[in-house]
Amino acid sequence: MSYSKIENALKTVLPDAVYKVQAPETTNDGEQLLRYLVWTPTGERYSYANGRPFATIYQAVVTVATQTEDDTLPAEVSKALADAHIAMQMPEHSYDVETATYYTDIPCEVI
């Protein structure tokens, strides 16, 4: 597997609002995006056995964006990633005053 495992897990939560690297400003209907998920590849590393690489570990950050305070979306995304056996690190939270959007960044890894 590779990054597709991350994208597939995200699509179980928000099927029509999963984007790679950057989300558009509006939906196909021209409406503002209020809830969306962005996954961004950040690199890869290798696991070794007997001095030889045996697994490539793909690293990414999943960004959960919502304009609703205390939205359950970040928890839903974390559960979907965990259910797909995707390793995660502690999420980081931020708020953008200009767009009135809450962001949760979830670093993750998949083999």
C-alpha positions, 0 to 999 in steps of 0.5 A: 500500500502507499498513500492511497490507503490514507486517501481511501480512509479519508473518503469513508468520512467525507467522500466528496471533500478529500483533496491532495495537497490543496483544497479549492476555494469553492465546491463545484457548485461555487459554494464555499467549502465549510468542511474538507480534508486535505492530505499532503505527502511529506516524505518517506523513510525506510525500515531495515533488517540485516542492513537492507531496506525491507519496507518503505514508510510513507509519511503525510499530514492530514489536515481537517478543516471546519468552520464549526467549533467542536466539530466531530470531524477531527475525531471521525478522521482519527477513527477512520485512520486508526480503523485503516491501521494507519499510524498517527502522531498527536494532532495539532490544532489552529484557528484562522481568524481571516477564514473563520476556520478551525484546522487540525493537522494529523501527521501519519505514516503508512507502509 
